[in-house]
Amino acid sequence: MREPSDAAATAAEVLDRLGVRWALMGALAAAQYRDRPRFTTDADFLVEPHAGLAAAFEAAGYDVRAVGDAEEPDMLLVRGGGDRIDLLLATVDYLRNALARAHAGVVTVEDVIVQKLIAWRPRDRDDIASILDAGHDLDDAYIARWAATFEAVDRWDQARARRD
């Protein structure tokens, strides 16, 4: 298996050739904001939907599996050559907003936190804790708004209580 950063660079090249907007998300994005590193095995991207996404990755030698609705998938799982690339398609308001807010190819720290609040696995809670420990100036109102939308206010309260 190649390094996730290598997979991310390859995926970025394919996405750039297509001319679609994209941003790193997940653990690679969290790594930009954490105060301590964490190992990951995949590269996660938030991507503007495009009819040619699957074909472009298949042409680059990858196997692609769509997740969700067959005609309008929510995600593409891209595998091959030791790479594990997940493409989350910006098909709902929150994801379109997060993609629009992304800077320098990475979703914002607030959007990393929102995504981690939604997932709420132990590694997501660790990512949030490490991000909070790093002392970023956060837009708490933005996080609270989306936490409420995704019924994760209690999770955000728990994460902040740990920080205080």
C-alpha positions as CSV (number, residue, x, y, z in Angstrom):
1,M,0.0,0.0,0.0
2,R,1.3,3.4,-0.9
3,E,1.3,6.4,1.5
4,P,-2.1,8.2,1.6
5,S,-0.3,11.4,0.6
6,D,0.8,9.7,-2.6
7,A,-2.7,8.5,-3.3
8,A,-4.0,12.0,-2.6
9,A,-1.5,13.5,-5.1
10,T,-2.5,11.0,-7.8
11,A,-6.2,11.7,-7.1
12,A,-5.7,15.4,-7.2
13,E,-4.0,15.1,-10.6
14,V,-7.0,13.1,-12.0
15,L,-9.5,15.6,-10.5
16,D,-7.5,18.6,-11.8
17,R,-7.5,17.1,-15.3
18,L,-11.3,16.9,-15.1
19,G,-11.5,20.5,-13.9
20,V,-13.6,19.7,-10.9
21,R,-13.5,21.4,-7.5
22,W,-12.1,19.2,-4.8
23,A,-10.7,19.4,-1.2
24,L,-9.1,17.0,1.1
25,M,-11.2,15.9,4.0
26,G,-11.1,13.2,6.6
27,A,-7.8,12.3,8.4
28,L,-5.5,14.0,5.8
29,A,-7.5,17.3,6.3
30,A,-7.5,16.8,10.1
31,A,-3.7,16.4,10.0
32,Q,-3.5,20.0,8.8
33,Y,-5.1,21.2,12.0
34,R,-4.2,18.6,14.7
35,D,-1.5,19.3,17.3
36,R,-0.2,15.8,17.0
37,P,0.0,13.4,14.0
38,R,-2.3,10.4,13.5
39,F,-1.8,7.4,11.1
40,T,-4.3,6.9,8.3
41,T,-4.6,4.5,5.4
42,D,-6.7,6.3,2.9
43,A,-7.2,9.6,1.1
44,D,-10.6,11.2,1.5
45,F,-11.8,14.0,-0.9
46,L,-14.9,16.1,-1.0
47,V,-15.6,16.5,-4.7
48,E,-17.9,18.4,-7.0
49,P,-20.1,15.9,-8.8
50,H,-19.0,15.3,-12.4
51,A,-20.4,12.7,-14.9
52,G,-16.8,11.6,-15.9
53,L,-15.4,11.0,-12.4
54,A,-15.6,7.2,-12.4
55,A,-14.4,6.9,-16.0
56,A,-11.4,9.2,-15.3
57,F,-10.2,7.1,-12.4
58,E,-10.8,3.9,-14.3
59,A,-8.7,5.3,-17.2
60,A,-6.0,5.9,-14.6
61,G,-6.0,2.2,-13.7
62,Y,-8.3,2.2,-10.7
63,D,-11.4,0.1,-9.8
64,V,-14.3,2.3,-8.9
65,R,-17.4,1.4,-7.0
66,A,-20.3,3.8,-6.6
67,V,-22.1,4.0,-3.2
68,G,-25.6,5.2,-2.8
69,D,-28.2,5.8,-5.6
70,A,-27.1,4.0,-8.8
71,E,-27.9,7.1,-11.0
72,E,-26.6,9.7,-8.5
73,P,-24.2,8.1,-6.1
74,D,-23.1,9.8,-2.8
75,M,-19.6,8.5,-2.9
76,L,-17.1,6.7,-5.2
77,L,-14.7,4.2,-3.7
78,V,-11.5,4.2,-5.8
79,R,-9.1,1.3,-5.3
80,G,-6.0,0.1,-7.0
81,G,-2.2,0.0,-6.9
82,G,-2.3,0.0,-3.1
83,D,-4.3,3.2,-3.1
84,R,-7.5,3.7,-1.1
85,I,-9.3,6.9,-2.2
86,D,-12.8,7.8,-1.2
87,L,-14.5,10.6,-3.1
88,L,-17.5,12.1,-1.2
89,L,-19.7,13.9,-3.8
90,A,-20.9,17.3,-2.8
91,T,-24.6,16.6,-3.4
92,V,-26.3,18.2,-0.4
93,D,-26.3,21.7,0.9
94,Y,-23.8,21.2,3.7
95,L,-21.2,19.4,1.5
96,R,-21.6,22.0,-1.3
97,N,-21.0,24.7,1.4
98,A,-18.0,22.9,2.8
99,L,-16.5,22.6,-0.6
100,A,-17.1,26.3,-1.4
101,R,-15.4,27.2,2.0
102,A,-12.3,25.0,1.4
103,H,-9.0,26.8,1.1
104,A,-5.8,25.6,-0.6
105,G,-7.3,22.2,-1.3
106,V,-8.4,21.4,2.2
107,V,-11.7,21.8,3.9
108,T,-11.7,24.3,6.8
109,V,-11.0,23.4,10.3
110,E,-14.6,24.0,11.2
111,D,-15.8,21.6,8.4
112,V,-13.3,18.9,9.6
113,I,-14.9,19.2,13.0
114,V,-18.4,19.0,11.7
115,Q,-17.6,15.9,9.7
116,K,-16.0,14.4,12.7
117,L,-19.0,15.2,14.9
118,I,-21.2,13.4,12.3
119,A,-19.0,10.3,12.2
120,W,-18.2,10.3,15.9
121,R,-16.0,7.2,15.9
122,P,-13.2,7.0,18.5
123,R,-10.6,8.3,16.0
124,D,-13.0,11.1,15.1
125,R,-13.2,12.2,18.7
126,D,-9.4,12.0,18.9
127,D,-9.1,14.2,15.8
128,I,-11.5,16.8,17.4
129,A,-9.6,16.7,20.7
130,S,-6.3,17.2,18.9
131,I,-7.7,20.0,16.8
132,L,-9.1,21.8,19.9
133,D,-5.8,21.3,21.7
134,A,-4.0,23.0,18.8
135,G,-5.8,26.2,19.8
136,H,-7.4,27.3,16.5
137,D,-9.6,30.4,16.4
138,L,-12.8,28.6,15.5
139,D,-16.1,29.9,14.2
140,D,-18.2,28.3,17.0
141,A,-21.5,29.6,15.6
142,Y,-20.8,27.8,12.3
143,I,-20.0,24.6,14.0
144,A,-23.0,24.9,16.3
145,R,-25.3,25.6,13.4
146,W,-24.3,22.4,11.5
147,A,-24.1,20.3,14.7
148,A,-27.7,21.2,15.3
149,T,-28.6,20.3,11.7
150,F,-27.0,16.9,12.1
151,E,-28.4,16.4,15.7
152,A,-24.8,16.4,17.0
153,V,-25.0,19.3,19.5
154,D,-24.5,17.0,22.4
155,R,-21.3,15.7,20.7
156,W,-20.0,19.2,20.2
157,D,-20.8,20.1,23.8
158,Q,-18.9,17.0,24.9
159,A,-15.9,17.8,22.8
160,R,-15.8,21.4,24.0
161,A,-16.2,20.3,27.7
162,R,-13.1,18.2,27.3
163,R,-11.2,21.2,26.1
164,D,-12.4,23.5,29.0
